[in-house]
């Protein structure tokens, strides 16, 4: 046998075949998949290992076991590496797993596969609804599509001419206190916690710092370490007496402004995003000040039309939130099924 023949023979050991399980060796454990179809020339790279199930082991069941929390924990405890876990063959060979008969393994894998299919359908429906909302916002918030009963041109105003532009003050993360008597909002929460309408203020403080909100304030973050486009988000706060921390721009919409806060927050976020981002300044830290927003041109429909648009968008948000909650419950159901079925606590056959 020539050197070339020996190399080819050695290489053939790493060719992937249907029914084999590939598992990642480095980084986050539990990343594994079953090879479904044979593809000429597919090889297992050095960052993965191939597990070839015997006649008493179903590949789909094995994939579920290797990606289960208890087995991942066992692999991590036994694997080498500090900054990055490195799974080796010795660790995998010593791994002890529970396995029922092949028929029961297949039944378990099929049940979990059904839940995965449900999760996928739920994800597709959520994506569809989000796409419909995005299209509706583009049409309704620009006046391209008018709701029945509304007509006429929208008024054109400068934001600073119809709303007061203020700034929050004080407050920092170390002043957050779960048992505090005052509700508060930090500027970072506008990125991570709240959408275009703040339904429930989650943080509290015992500090006296912060500017007090008025019902109908629209909040825009004032700084970021990333890019100006990240500052172009607005959240309508419908509650007064909330302490607003520093680096929060406050667009105060009183009754004379002619703006419904829910409409304005959506309008600024989705229609004026690029214009707001272009007004932000800075390199390491990007800032956006109230003065940067004073001459921002905004289009203002009648209050009744704003209200109707805001209700439609709110209803869409409610529907999407309900679907996301259902998907979260399905994920929890899947975790419970894995715990029961993969440990033998609940039997299917």
C-alpha angles and dihedrals in degrees: 000000000000126000088254091053091049091050091049091049091049091048091052089066088070097049111119120236132188113273095032122121121225118204128187117243103200137051120357111024123221096055102132139134141186119246105237108178131026114247119187111246099013109147134182111247127219092261092066142045130219121230113197109200119219126226092278095055127072112216095220092050091048091051090053092049094048091051095045119112095242094052092043088053091049091049092049092049091052101037126096126240136074110210091028127019114236118199115208134189093255092058092047093048092052093049111119116211135174116240130176124198118311091252091056091044089056092047091052093047091049092051092051090045089056090055090049089052090051091050090050092051091048090051091050092050092049091050090049093050091047089052091050090050091049090052092046092052092050091051101039101037092052098043092242087126119033125204118239112281096026128101141141132076122303117243117252116222142163110248092228091054095059104028134045113240113214139161134231120236142214124342125116136187093269090061093059110111123178091212094046118130096223127069114228143178126212119205092243090061090064086068099041111023114028136058129198092300121040105218098172130016107224105188130073136189140189091209123107091219124109135067113272115245127229121215107269098032114148112214126208123179115246104207144023139171093222123052137324091247088069090062093057095090126108131195125196113223111201096185130084126214097042115138109238116205130219122286090041117121110211120207101194112206112192123178091272093059092074091221130121104218094223090054094044094049091052092043094051093045100046106024104030097035097112095044092050092048091053090057093057116100137199143066114228091022118023115212133197118191132192090246088061089062100046097092095037107133113232132182116227123197122191116292091247091055092046089052093049092049092047091052092052092050091046091052090051091049090050091051093048092047090052091051091048090050090051090051090050090053090049090053089051089049090052091051090050091049091051091051092050102038102037092050097045094244088123120034126205100186 
